[in-house]
Amino acid sequence: MKPNYIAIALLALTAVCAQATESRKAPNALALARLDGFVLGLSEAEQFAGVVLIAHDGLILSEKAYGLRDERSEDSITLETRFDLASGGKMFTAVAVLQQIAAGKLRLDSTVGEILKNYPNREFADTVTVRQLLTHTAGAGDADLFGNESAGFRYGVKTVSDMVVLHSNRAPEFTPGSQQKYGNFGHVVLGRMVEVLSGLDYETYVRERIFAPAGMHNTAFTDCATRGRDTAIGYVNVDGKRLTNCATLPMRGFPAGGQVSTANDMLRFVQALQSGKLLPPELFSEAIRPYKEYMGLGFFATGYGPGIPEADFRWGHAGDADGVCADIRTYPTTGETFIVLSNRNAPGCFAIANFLHKQLKP
């Protein structure tokens, strides 16, 4: 009996159309295989070790671990492994600040000096606003807490207040609001404002008002040098020696990032924001709207503009440091959330998240 080529063609066309329709809702097997091959290639080249999580409308569709927790051991990374978030943790400070706004204790146009009344540099205190700090348009600059050369500063600071003192005599780098320059010190100032307004130290506030209600039981502030076997270890080259990245990073998480978390916990954070557990929905919608270039109110809000498909718009935050790479992003139009956490240097985790979106977008 001769095959019915017309029927076969119609069946094939139906399958392709069904697959295309389904791919708008979930990654198909081919897309996942391509992703796995791409990540394995980076892993074999020692450009990536970590966890890749794909969710759609809050449902986990794929989650896989790659590589070693510590390059000096045989411990494999698991789905329960915690990773340094680097600047991904800035989202916690943004939420804490927005919670103060929701409570009526703060305004986006409040100046630093209205809350930190004894802030030494009056030019900074009287002109820089909360909105500018959240969007990196304040000219706040960076914090001397990174790099081997800043070791002396790091060991001398124990609290957020100590961190503010490091640069509180510094004037804005440029007229606030006139430019955008990414930095860490602005979030240190925001973290101190949260402490003053709430009466809680920054870590306690974030644990009680963000981690707990979001169900983030595996997310924490930990001392870099004493992180246990549940946490991935990153490395850095210093003067020809291979050292753990504690040699060049802040001693523990602080308002500009550095907390440790799992991919699952970061998905819970995304879901808590989307469901209104952490912020009023209207305020959250404002926070993930682009204000200046790639920034919303403390969140990256990017992939927008003339000629760019609506499906490319995303919100979240990325982070990278020595031996750390993190990318947490959600595409509201398509419902996708990608979380890629790694104990390897950038840009491996970013390349994976970008690859994912290209594979899965309609």
Sequence and secondary structure as in RCSB ss.txt:
>XXXX:A:sequence
MKPNYIAIALLALTAVCAQATESRKAPNALALARLDGFVLGLSEAEQFAGVVLIAHDGLILSEKAYGLRDERSED
SITLETRFDLASGGKMFTAVAVLQQIAAGKLRLDSTVGEILKNYPNREFADTVTVRQLLTHTAGAGDADLFGNES
AGFRYGVKTVSDMVVLHSNRAPEFTPGSQQKYGNFGHVVLGRMVEVLSGLDYETYVRERIFAPAGMHNTAFTDCA
TRGRDTAIGYVNVDGKRLTNCATLPMRGFPAGGQVSTANDMLRFVQALQSGKLLPPELFSEAIRPYKEYMGLGFF
ATGYGPGIPEADFRWGHAGDADGVCADIRTYPTTGETFIVLSNRNAPGCFAIANFLHKQLKP
>XXXX:A:secstr
    HHHHHHHHHHHHHHHHHHHTTS  HHHHHHHHHHHHHHHHTTS  EEEEEEETTEEEEEEEESBSSTTS  
B  TT BEE GGGGHHHHHHHHHHHHHTTS  TT BHHHHSTT S HHHHHH BHHHHHTT S     TTSSGGG
HHHHHH  SHHHHHHHHTT   SS TTS     SHHHHHHHHHHHHHHSS HHHHHIIIIIHHHT TT B   GG
G  TTB   EEEETTEEEEGGGTS SS BTTB  EE HHHHHHHHHHHHHTSSS HHHHHHHTS SBTTBSSSSE
EES STT  GGG EEEEEEEETTEEEEEEEETTTTEEEEEEESS TTHHHHHHHHHHHHH  
